[in-house]
Amino acid sequence: MTASSPTTRIQMRNRASILEAALDVFSAHGFRGATVDQIALAAGLSKPNLLYYFPSKEAIHNALLEQLLDLWLAPLRTLRDDGDPLQELLAYVRRKLEMSRDYPRESRLFANEIVQGAPRIHDALSGDLKQLVDEKCAVISGWIEEGRIARVHPYHLIFSIWSLTQHYADFDVQVRAVLGTEDPFEGASGFIETLYTRLLTPA
């Protein structure tokens, strides 16, 4: 162990604590409503200590968004063109619903950024995200032309999957209130899979 090792570990731990705290604060208050003071308090650090790791609120937010984009694109990347079309799409639906269940703060952070006009991730949306969606929509179009799934609009199909699955994270309070349950995902998977099975099964 070198003399610098403990400091490096402390720095890594503090950086992780800041990002974890910032995720709570940004997902609850949005970018505009969040403050460096709130993040420092949630991270258990002084404001000057936090600013040693990140020079501004913008820098913290950008670091979170960079991590989030990789996470967000992962489920769509796993859609295989050599699999059974219906099963591949249903598996994608399940993965997106699981992400809403397991990463609700990240979902709300992403939603807040989009609602504000995506000023910090617009390039990524029109770059990496668009490229991936174009690629997978071409796969879906191929399945449609082969008669393996029903004729649907590939892009709107993906948009609808995003909307249906992310709703449970982004509108968690509303879903819990209406269902009167602590588990907003109860019954969601079965319903959504049945919906898409009926939509996508060729007549």
Backbone torsions as a table, in degrees:
resi	resn	phi	psi	omega
1	MET	NA	128.0	178.8
2	THR	-86.6	166.2	-178.1
3	ALA	-63.6	-26.7	-176.9
4	SER	-85.9	-11.1	-175.5
5	SER	-59.4	-47.7	-179.8
6	PRO	-60.0	-39.6	179.2
7	THR	-63.1	-41.6	179.7
8	THR	-61.9	-43.4	179.0
9	ARG	-64.4	-40.4	178.5
10	ILE	-63.8	-42.5	179.1
11	GLN	-62.8	-42.5	178.6
12	MET	-63.3	-41.9	180.0
13	ARG	-66.0	-42.8	179.6
14	ASN	-65.9	-39.7	178.6
15	ARG	-62.8	-43.7	178.7
16	ALA	-64.1	-39.0	179.0
17	SER	-64.5	-39.4	179.0
18	ILE	-64.3	-46.3	-178.9
19	LEU	-65.7	-38.4	178.3
20	GLU	-65.3	-43.9	178.1
21	ALA	-65.5	-40.8	-179.1
22	ALA	-64.6	-34.9	178.2
23	LEU	-61.7	-42.3	176.3
24	ASP	-61.9	-47.2	-174.3
25	VAL	-69.4	-46.7	-178.8
26	PHE	-66.6	-39.2	-178.3
27	SER	-69.5	-26.4	179.7
28	ALA	-86.3	-36.8	-171.3
29	HIS	-116.0	-7.8	-174.9
30	GLY	76.4	171.4	-178.1
31	PHE	-65.2	-44.8	-175.8
32	ARG	-68.5	-34.6	-177.0
33	GLY	-82.4	-18.6	-178.2
34	ALA	-80.3	149.7	176.7
35	THR	-130.1	157.6	176.8
36	VAL	-61.7	-36.9	179.5
37	ASP	-61.8	-42.5	178.4
38	GLN	-62.2	-42.6	-178.6
39	ILE	-66.9	-43.3	179.0
40	ALA	-61.0	-43.6	178.9
41	LEU	-61.5	-45.8	-179.5
42	ALA	-65.9	-30.2	-179.8
43	ALA	-84.6	-9.3	-178.8
44	GLY	73.4	29.9	-179.5
45	LEU	-125.0	158.6	172.8
46	SER	-75.1	158.1	179.3
47	LYS	-61.2	-44.7	178.0
48	PRO	-60.6	-36.2	179.1
49	ASN	-65.9	-43.9	178.0
50	LEU	-60.4	-43.3	-177.1
51	LEU	-69.9	-13.6	172.5
52	TYR	-66.9	-34.7	-177.5
53	TYR	-90.2	-37.2	-179.8
54	PHE	-134.1	124.0	-174.2
55	PRO	-72.7	-13.0	-176.2
56	SER	-161.6	167.8	173.8
57	LYS	-60.6	-38.8	-179.6
58	GLU	-60.8	-40.1	-178.7
59	ALA	-65.6	-39.2	177.7
60	ILE	-65.7	-46.1	-178.7
61	HIS	-62.1	-42.4	179.7
62	ASN	-64.0	-38.9	178.4
63	ALA	-62.9	-40.9	177.9
64	LEU	-65.2	-43.1	-178.7
65	LEU	-64.9	-36.8	177.9
66	GLU	-61.9	-44.3	177.1
67	GLN	-63.7	-41.2	-174.9
68	LEU	-66.2	-39.8	-177.6
69	LEU	-61.5	-41.6	177.1
70	ASP	-61.6	-44.1	179.3
71	LEU	-63.3	-41.8	-174.5
72	TRP	-69.8	-33.3	-177.8
73	LEU	-81.5	-19.8	-173.5
74	ALA	-56.5	-46.9	-177.5
75	PRO	-61.2	-37.9	-179.4
76	LEU	-71.8	-32.3	179.0
77	ARG	-61.6	-28.1	-176.1
78	THR	-83.6	-1.2	176.1
79	LEU	-69.0	114.0	-172.5
80	ARG	-95.5	134.7	179.9
81	ASP	-77.5	-13.0	-178.4
82	ASP	-102.0	7.2	178.7
83	GLY	-93.1	178.9	174.3
84	ASP	-70.6	123.1	-172.9
85	PRO	-53.7	-49.6	-177.7
86	LEU	-63.7	-43.4	-178.9
87	GLN	-67.5	-35.5	177.1
88	GLU	-64.2	-42.9	-178.8
89	LEU	-71.3	-38.6	176.9
90	LEU	-66.4	-35.9	177.0
91	ALA	-65.2	-37.1	176.7
92	TYR	-64.6	-42.0	176.7
93	VAL	-58.8	-45.4	-179.5
94	ARG	-62.6	-43.1	-179.5
95	ARG	-63.7	-40.6	179.2
96	LYS	-67.3	-37.8	178.0
97	LEU	-67.8	-39.7	177.0
98	GLU	-62.8	-37.1	178.1
99	MET	-65.1	-39.8	177.2
100	SER	-63.3	-37.1	179.0
101	ARG	-70.9	-43.1	-172.7
102	ASP	-88.8	-22.1	-177.0
103	TYR	-131.3	56.1	-177.0
104	PRO	-64.6	-35.6	-179.6
105	ARG	-66.5	-41.2	178.3
106	GLU	-62.9	-39.1	178.7
107	SER	-62.7	-43.9	-179.7
108	ARG	-68.6	-35.9	176.5
109	LEU	-60.5	-45.8	179.6
110	PHE	-63.8	-44.9	-179.6
111	ALA	-61.5	-41.9	178.6
112	ASN	-61.7	-40.6	179.3
113	GLU	-64.6	-42.4	-179.7
114	ILE	-66.1	-43.1	-179.5
115	VAL	-60.6	-32.5	179.7
116	GLN	-81.8	4.1	178.6
117	GLY	96.5	9.5	178.3
118	ALA	52.3	46.6	-176.9
119	PRO	-63.8	-26.0	-176.2
120	ARG	-99.5	-12.3	-179.1
121	ILE	-130.0	16.0	-177.2
122	HIS	-59.1	-41.2	-179.8
123	ASP	-61.6	-39.5	179.9
124	ALA	-68.5	-36.7	179.6
125	LEU	-64.7	-42.5	-178.6
126	SER	-86.1	-2.8	179.1
127	GLY	-110.0	-94.0	-175.2
128	ASP	-59.3	-45.5	-177.6
129	LEU	-64.8	-48.5	-179.5
130	LYS	-61.4	-42.3	-179.7
131	GLN	-60.4	-43.9	-179.9
132	LEU	-66.7	-44.9	-179.5
133	VAL	-64.2	-41.5	176.6
134	ASP	-57.6	-45.0	-179.2
135	GLU	-61.5	-46.5	-177.9
136	LYS	-73.7	-31.4	176.3
137	CYS	-67.3	-31.6	175.4
138	ALA	-65.3	-38.3	176.6
139	VAL	-63.4	-47.1	-179.9
140	ILE	-62.1	-41.3	178.4
141	SER	-60.7	-38.8	177.3
142	GLY	-62.7	-41.3	178.0
143	TRP	-63.4	-39.4	180.0
144	ILE	-64.2	-46.9	-178.6
145	GLU	-63.8	-29.0	177.7
146	GLU	-82.1	-4.3	-179.5
147	GLY	75.3	19.7	-176.2
148	ARG	-87.0	-20.5	171.0
149	ILE	-138.8	165.2	-178.7
150	ALA	-65.5	159.5	-179.0
151	ARG	-77.5	107.6	178.0
152	VAL	-131.4	165.7	176.5
153	HIS	-82.0	114.7	-174.0
154	PRO	-56.1	-44.4	-177.7
155	TYR	-67.6	-43.5	-179.9
156	HIS	-69.4	-27.1	173.3
157	LEU	-61.5	-48.8	179.4
158	ILE	-65.1	-41.8	177.8
159	PHE	-58.9	-41.1	-177.8
160	SER	-67.2	-36.3	177.0
161	ILE	-64.3	-44.5	176.8
162	TRP	-57.9	-47.9	-176.0
163	SER	-63.0	-47.9	-176.2
164	LEU	-66.0	-40.4	-175.2
165	THR	-80.8	-42.4	-177.1
166	GLN	-73.6	-18.2	177.4
167	HIS	-54.7	-37.7	-175.1
168	TYR	-68.9	-23.0	175.3
169	ALA	-92.6	-46.6	-173.7
170	ASP	-70.2	-29.7	180.0
171	PHE	-119.2	38.4	-176.5
172	ASP	-52.9	-46.4	-177.1
173	VAL	-61.7	-42.5	-179.7
174	GLN	-65.5	-44.1	-179.2
175	VAL	-62.3	-45.1	179.2
176	ARG	-61.9	-41.8	-178.0
177	ALA	-64.8	-43.4	-177.6
178	VAL	-71.1	-42.2	-179.2
179	LEU	-76.8	-22.7	-177.3
180	GLY	65.7	37.7	-177.5
181	THR	-139.6	157.8	176.5
182	GLU	-84.1	-11.5	-179.8
183	ASP	-113.3	95.3	-177.1
184	PRO	-69.1	-12.4	-177.8
185	PHE	-93.7	-0.6	-179.5
186	GLU	-61.9	118.7	179.1
187	GLY	82.1	-7.3	-174.8
188	ALA	-67.1	-45.5	-175.8
189	SER	-60.6	-47.2	-179.1
190	GLY	-62.1	-42.6	-179.6
191	PHE	-64.2	-48.6	-175.6
192	ILE	-67.5	-39.2	178.3
193	GLU	-65.1	-39.5	176.9
194	THR	-63.0	-41.7	179.3
195	LEU	-57.9	-49.1	-177.5
196	TYR	-75.8	-29.4	175.2
197	THR	-62.5	-44.3	179.6
198	ARG	-68.6	-37.3	-179.4
199	LEU	-67.6	-40.5	-169.4
200	LEU	-95.8	-15.4	179.8
201	THR	-70.1	125.1	-179.5
202	PRO	-59.6	144.4	179.7
203	ALA	-68.1	NA	NA
